[in-house]
Amino acid sequence: MSDTFLDEEQSSTEFPNVDSIQFEHRIYSDGASQQELMSGLMALATAIKYIQNTVAAIRREYGEDED
């Protein structure tokens, strides 16, 4: 799985300047299985939770209210 942080112009940027995030996990036909699909979904869920926790920590650090 890879992730890319994008700014307002959809250009790659560092995390503090992020406007959107893309996640990608490819499963090719020669490796496709129910286990591979579930592993990919769990990896995406873990990545999303990591991003949520990181944003919450940054907001706390800078004293911003969470939405």
Secondary structure, 3 states (H helix, E strand, C coil): CEEEEECCCCCECCHHHCCEEEEECCCCHHHCCHHHHHHHHHHHHHHHHHHHHHHHHHHHHCCCCCC
